[in-house]
């Protein structure tokens, strides 16, 4: 299900990075929803991205740590 994230005092939630950060660093405070990304291609014949990244169905690469399967 959906989980609420509460940031510590003085920090704001960055919906793009999905982390808490200082107000000056968060440029998307007015957004309520994050655009859904294309699911990663977990199994490919050849690596499509550099080490530590996953290839997505839309030909972009995302950091492995930013992908959450759930």
Long-range contacts (C-beta under 8 A, 24 or more apart in sequence): 18-66, 37-62, 40-67
